[in-house]
Amino acid sequence: MQLKRHIDATLGSGNLREAVRLPIGEDLNEWLAVNTVDFFNQVNILYGTLMEFCTPATCPTMSAGPKYEYRWADGVKIKRPIEVSAPKYVEYLMDWIEAQLDDENIFPQKLGAPFPSNFRDVVKTIFKRLFRVYAHIYHSHFQVIMKLQEEAHLNTCFKHFTLFTLEFRLIDRAELAPLSELIDPIILGREL
């Protein structure tokens, strides 16, 4: 709860670079866990505003422009990546992330409970896949976002997500390529 209050307080200051930094004396895994939940919720809400526009008919594949197509595999029920529509991909993704967040062996709920040795890998996979939702939104639905007057909110959420991702090296640079035109100015400190 203390970490959540820190996030809320620093976000209110308008300094997103400061908001993503690990607070002095805090546990890195706790910080990653709290922020993973927050970013999951943000992306879920953002995408939720587009559900009537992102349909199997309008988005038959999960993509971020013509060069990037994402296929779904969870490694358990679906071991080989399969092509699915964007809404189906996001549905699978949100269900998968929720299952990770609810698994106390991965995201411990009790204070002081140990995190698993593969915790950072799970977080990296979550962030990589959440990034794909942002990439799809920007490439396929930005006109709708503007009509809904959500672009400022989307851009702020994405900037926060990107700064956090870069701070903790959660996504390989090559994975960020679909939105490099948006990410490069963030890296250089120019506003989105």
Protein Blocks (a to p, Z undefined) as FASTA:
>chain_A
ZZmmmmmmmmmnopaklmmpccehiafklmmmmmmmmmmmmmmmmmmmmmmmmcfklmmb
ccebjklccdddehlmmmbccdddfklmmmmmmmmmmmmmmmmklmccbghiacdfklmm
mmmmmmmmmmmmmmmmmmmmmmmmmmnopmmmmmmmmmmmmmmmmmnopacfklmmmmmm
mmmmmmnopaZZ
